[in-house]
């Protein structure tokens, strides 16, 4: 199932109860750079799928559910695992 946003022309994919976002949507939602999203996916911190057209889509909500982000003094995000 895909939804196209009228304002950004981006695609969100829903698969197995997970919502996957394009790189631009992931960057906006996570408030990080594209390089950070790529690195997190490469290191297994952020799940992604590759679409038939070669684009990657990212499970941002799943990442946020297992991580937390807090602002540092420098104004950047520092992310870590939730502690229970």
URDAMO-V954109 format. One record per backbone hydrogen bond with DSSP energy under -0.5 kcal/mol. CO is the residue of the C=O (numbers start at 1). NH is the residue of the N-H. Records with the same first field share a line. If there is no record, write none. Layout:
CO: NH  NH
This chain:
1: 14
3: 5  12
5: 9
10: 5
12: 3
13: 15  20
15: 18
18: 15  20
19: 61
20: 13
21: 58
22: 26
23: 27
24: 28
25: 29
26: 30
27: 31  32
33: 37
34: 38
35: 39
36: 40
37: 41
38: 42
39: 43
40: 45  46
41: 44
47: 59
49: 51  57
51: 54
55: 51
57: 49
58: 21  60
59: 63
60: 64
61: 65
62: 66
63: 66  67
66: 82
68: 80
70: 78
72: 75
76: 72
77: 79
78: 70
80: 68
